[in-house]
Amino acid sequence: MRKAVSFMLGAIFGGIVGGATILFLAPGSGKETQIAIRERFSSLRAELGNAIAEQRAALESELQEYKT
């Protein structure tokens, strides 16, 4: 459980840092930056969803081992 919480905090922090980096280093216009931020956010959300699903599957598997 501690690994999952640690991962979640790392993912959130990484997303915030990535978003701030995009804002400060964006070479494009405001619209282009907004599109880039939306795409990056969608990508991070998908990655986070996949990581959560993998962690959940691993924990459920571990739980089944303890039940038997």
Buried (B, 14 or more C-beta within 10 A) or exposed (E): EEEBEEBBEEBEEEBEEBBEEBEEEBEEEEEEBEEBBEEBBEEBEEEBEEBBEEBEEEEEEEEEEEEE
